[in-house]
Amino acid sequence: MKREWPSWTPPSKMLRRRPDLPRFLPGGPDNPLGARAMYIGGTFLRIHGSNEPQTIGQAVSSGCIRKTNEDVMDLYDRVKVGTRVIVLR
């Protein structure tokens, strides 16, 4: 599925690492999922934007693929639900 300005509920693994995190954040510019999110079916993974572009490429997420908001908005507009995603490494 695809969502514009998605809300965010941190996964339990992330809450164990960071108990200070909020339990829920509505969608918007301050949300860690950024401007768009594409949920990879059958998994907990997402391709999503980031409100912290300086952390892209760092090991700070729980397995998600983070992109700049500009890049994820471009990708969001070009892919259809059901598009095959291959993740290497």
C-alpha positions in Angstrom: 0.0 0.0 0.0 1.0 3.6 -0.4 0.4 6.6 1.9 0.9 10.3 1.7 2.1 11.9 4.9 1.6 8.7 6.9 1.2 8.4 10.6 3.8 6.6 12.5 3.8 4.0 15.3 7.3 2.9 16.3 7.8 -0.8 16.3 8.4 -2.6 19.6 12.1 -3.2 18.8 12.6 0.5 18.3 10.8 1.3 21.5 13.0 -1.0 23.5 16.1 0.8 22.1 14.5 4.2 22.5 11.8 4.3 25.2 11.7 8.1 25.0 9.9 7.9 21.6 6.3 8.8 21.3 3.9 5.9 20.9 2.2 7.5 17.9 2.7 10.5 15.6 0.2 11.8 13.1 1.4 12.4 9.6 3.1 15.7 8.8 6.5 17.4 8.4 7.7 16.3 11.9 6.9 12.6 11.3 9.8 10.3 10.8 8.2 8.6 7.8 8.4 11.8 5.9 6.2 12.8 3.0 5.4 9.4 1.5 5.6 5.7 2.5 5.3 2.6 0.4 4.6 -0.5 2.5 6.3 -3.7 1.2 3.5 -6.3 1.4 3.9 -9.2 3.8 6.7 -7.5 5.8 7.1 -4.8 8.3 9.4 -2.9 5.9 8.7 0.4 4.1 10.3 2.7 1.6 9.7 6.1 3.1 10.9 9.7 3.3 12.8 11.2 6.1 12.6 14.4 8.1 16.3 13.8 9.0 18.1 13.5 5.6 21.5 13.6 7.3 20.8 10.2 8.7 20.2 8.5 5.4 22.7 5.7 4.9 23.2 5.3 8.7 22.0 2.3 10.7 19.3 4.2 12.6 16.1 2.6 11.3 14.4 -0.7 12.0 15.0 -2.1 8.5 13.2 0.5 6.5 14.6 2.0 3.3 14.8 5.8 3.9 15.1 8.4 1.1 14.9 12.1 1.0 11.4 13.4 0.9 12.0 14.7 -2.6 13.2 11.3 -3.8 10.4 9.3 -2.2 7.8 11.7 -3.6 9.2 11.1 -7.1 9.3 7.3 -6.6 5.8 7.3 -5.1 4.4 8.9 -8.2 6.1 6.4 -10.5 5.4 3.1 -8.9 2.2 1.1 -8.6 1.0 -0.9 -5.7 2.2 -4.5 -6.3 5.5 -3.4 -7.8 8.2 -6.0 -7.0 10.9 -4.8 -4.7 14.3 -6.5 -4.5 16.5 -5.5 -1.6 20.2 -6.3 -1.7 22.1 -6.2 1.5 
